[in-house]
Amino acid sequence: MAILKKDQKYKWQFENIGGCSRVKIATGQDIAHLDELDTKMWTVLSCPVKGLEIDEKSLRYVDLDADGKIRVNDVVGVSQWATKVLKNPDLLLPGNDAIDIEDINVENEEGQKLAKAAKQILANLGKEETRISLADTADIAAIFAKTRFNGDGVITPASSDVAEEINAITAAVAKTGGTMDRSGQLGVTAPQIEQFYAELKAYSDWCAAEVPAPFGDKTDAVIAAYQALDAKMKDFFMRNKLAKFSPDSTVALDVQTSRIEAISAENLSVKGDEIAAYPIARITGEAAMDLTAPINPAWAGQFKVLEGVAIPAGQKTLSEEEWAAIGAQFAAYTAWKGSKAGASVEDLTIATVNELLQQDKKQALLDLVAQDASYKEEADNIEMVDKFLHILRDFYRLLKNFITFHDFYNKEKKLGAIFQSGTLIIDQRACRFCMKVENMPAHNATAATSGLFLVYCDCTTKTSAAKMQIVAAITVGEIGNLIVGKNALYYDNAGVEWDAVITKVVDNPISVAQAFWSPYRRMSVAVENLISKSAAEKDSKMMADATAKINAAPTTLPATPVPAAGADAAAPKPAAAPPFDIAKFAGIFAAIGMAVGMIGTALASLAKGLWALTWWQLVLVFLGLMMLISGPAMVLAWLKLRRRNIAPLLNANGWAVNAASKISIPFGETLTDVAKYPKLKMKDPYAKKGMSAWAKVLVTLLVLAVIAAAVWYFKLYTYVL
């Protein structure tokens, strides 16, 4: 829903922040008229609720639509509400976490509710003062602990003073799991009360329909044994029917001796499954089972449970009909047990269940829930006090980081921007522009466009299992040893120490001075790589040749043949070496001589030209060569340094930055501190003994002077020129 007004009648003040003109938010009236500020003048259009250096609870209160982002309309809506409930909107500026209730504007409905709720909180806490703070609202449970009703639709044993109702609530909490009340105690809601009494009724009805156990206290054991034997008994009767139908098949239907022989050599105590697969008794073709005959040992235990209970003692045979009749005796009992209902309240005992049903406090509890719910508005107003105090403390700081980037560009540096998460100590530098990385793929896509030299780090701490990713900007000094894998220390704004390791480096200019040496650094790296590549290729070729020769060598030396008598003339002679071709080598030497001559001529011409120059011209030539090499890099660096912008980094974290947020060269120098040591004259205890450095310089200069004088005096330069 749009809140901003189109007509702008309020006279805004402006200031220069970060090299840009931005609106100045310095009074409560400025905050009250934010709905009239042109959206195009806002530095930020939206920012995430999470990952910022400001109380997340405060940000959730500002996020009116609870979508996880704070937008312009959210800020405007909160500004209108906050300035309306205060007599003096300027009270939002200091960032206090407490306020006197007398400063709340009760001339409107919102202010009346807020003041009334604030007084209620102080009364609940037993305080007689009129000043309320965040410390008073920090523990909502403590505020509601002494109240019977708190508007959340949950009742606890403390919600009633009737013993029977208290007992019913306690039992309902125990059997339904309960719901946490605002007071911090477990209670029950209306649906849980309905569920509890439905379970009581179902269990009571089930118990009332009880079917007597046919075998007394042995009924359950008999049923279990019968159900375990039922399939084997039916199999037994069917096998006997087939044996009677075909007497010749009796042996095949009975237990096979060969099967027993197959396992007879093994430990039969672990062959229970194999033995249980045999018929339960021997197959004879008789219709009834002979109870005096042996039973398969794997099933004898279950059968014994039935003897004397389901099977009368002394009974000699058991027919198929008699077996089915045993199952019929407990069919009704089994059906009743299977229809069991209200099991969740079974351990209350049937006596307690019936007592609770007889007392019938269901409607009384539902009435208590309704009474509690009637206090919802008052209870919500109590939470509104907590919201108000969070906004009183943090809203103006949010504005300084939303409408403008005042805290980021503030020269005092007492309080960083809400996106600055801490300080990275690395390579004798303290990098104060550090941000948490919420979306690494997004940073990978846009980080280079910021124009900043960035290092990304994974951070861990021994005080927590959580891991964190940060990005830090290096704005002063040389590149040095800033490489992937380098370890560092990171201190968050709470002072917690984290171990950091570089995982990615975004190479952009740090300074113009650093850019001056960058061509030479790149050339040295290129030469080093070329030398390394050449050495590696030669080493690889040498190893390949050596390996090939070793592999081609015979495993054993051949025996030296002994020539037979008279065979010298017939033996083949070795091929003669080719004659020395002097013409070929003369051409090679001539080519080499020509190349050396051309190089010498070129060097002589260069020396002649330089010798014709005066000393100051030589200096200018040297400086010109250096500028020819370093000049383009310095110009490009200067242009990039002027365009450094934090917006791409914030956008990658979910911000919508609406205005330029550049880091000028002077401002960048304030974001990174470099270690500075005092000038000391100290002797290195590990210095190499011998001539001192100044003496070496003096001797070198004297030698060069003598050589120059000799060249000049004897006119040796004429041989060169």
DAFENTA-V493963 format. One record per pair of residues at least 24 apart in sequence whose C-alpha atoms are under 7 Angstrom apart, sorted by the first residue. I is the first residue (numbers start at 1). GAP is how many residues later the second one is. Records with the same first field share a line. If there is no record, write none. Layout:
I = GAP + GAP
This chain:
2 = 71
3 = 32 + 70 + 73
4 = 31 + 32
5 = 30 + 31
6 = 30
7 = 29
8 = 28
17 = 389 + 392
18 = 391 + 643 + 644
22 = 382
27 = 63
28 = 61 + 62 + 64
29 = 60
31 = 48
32 = 47 + 48 + 51
34 = 42
35 = 41
42 = 361 + 362 + 616
43 = 359 + 360 + 361 + 614 + 615 + 616
44 = 358 + 359 + 612 + 613 + 614
45 = 26 + 27 + 611 + 612 + 613
46 = 24 + 25 + 26 + 609 + 610
47 = 24 + 607 + 608 + 609
48 = 606 + 607
51 = 385
52 = 366 + 367
53 = 365 + 366 + 368
54 = 364
58 = 332 + 333 + 336
61 = 326
85 = 25 + 26
92 = 300 + 304
93 = 303
95 = 297 + 298 + 299 + 301
96 = 296 + 297
97 = 36 + 37 + 292 + 295 + 296
98 = 33 + 34 + 35 + 36 + 291
99 = 32 + 33 + 34
100 = 30 + 31 + 32
101 = 29 + 30
113 = 268
114 = 267 + 270 + 271
117 = 261 + 264 + 265 + 268
118 = 264 + 267
121 = 261
133 = 256
134 = 252 + 255
137 = 249
141 = 41 + 42 + 43
142 = 41
144 = 38 + 39
145 = 38
149 = 223 + 226
150 = 32 + 222 + 225 + 226 + 229
151 = 221 + 222 + 223 + 224 + 225 + 228
152 = 30 + 220 + 221 + 224
153 = 36 + 216 + 217 + 219 + 220
154 = 27 + 33 + 34 + 35 + 215
155 = 32 + 33 + 34 + 213 + 214
156 = 29 + 30 + 31 + 32
165 = 196 + 200
172 = 24
175 = 169 + 170
189 = 180
190 = 176 + 179
193 = 169
197 = 165
199 = 143 + 146
200 = 142 + 145 + 153
202 = 139 + 140
203 = 138 + 139 + 140
204 = 146 + 149 + 150
206 = 134 + 135
210 = 126
211 = 122 + 125
212 = 121
213 = 120
214 = 115 + 116
215 = 94
222 = 83 + 84
225 = 77 + 80
232 = 48
236 = 43 + 44
237 = 50 + 83
239 = 44
240 = 43 + 44 + 45 + 46 + 47
241 = 44 + 46
243 = 41 + 42
244 = 41
250 = 33 + 34
253 = 30
254 = 25 + 28 + 29
255 = 24
272 = 26
287 = 32
288 = 29 + 30 + 31 + 32
289 = 28 + 29 + 30
290 = 26 + 27 + 28
291 = 25 + 26 + 27
292 = 24
421 = 71 + 72
422 = 69 + 70 + 71
423 = 67 + 68 + 69
424 = 65 + 66 + 67
425 = 63 + 64 + 65
426 = 62 + 63
427 = 54
428 = 246 + 247
429 = 243 + 244 + 245 + 246
430 = 242 + 243 + 244
431 = 41 + 42 + 43 + 240 + 241 + 242
432 = 239 + 240
433 = 39 + 40 + 238
434 = 36 + 37 + 38 + 39
435 = 35 + 36 + 37
436 = 33 + 34 + 35
437 = 32 + 33 + 34 + 216
438 = 215
439 = 213 + 214
442 = 210
443 = 206 + 209
446 = 202
447 = 201 + 202
448 = 58
449 = 199
450 = 194 + 195 + 196 + 198
451 = 57 + 189 + 190 + 192 + 193 + 194
452 = 56 + 192
453 = 53 + 54 + 55 + 56 + 57
454 = 51 + 52 + 53
455 = 47 + 49 + 50 + 51
456 = 46 + 47 + 48 + 49
457 = 43 + 44 + 45 + 46
458 = 42 + 43 + 44 + 45
459 = 39 + 40 + 41 + 42
460 = 38 + 39 + 40
461 = 36 + 37 + 38
474 = 36 + 198
475 = 35 + 193 + 194 + 196 + 197
476 = 34 + 35 + 193 + 196
477 = 33
478 = 36
509 = 128 + 132
512 = 122 + 125 + 126
515 = 118 + 119 + 122
516 = 114 + 117 + 118
517 = 113
519 = 110 + 111
604 = 116 + 117
608 = 113
641 = 24
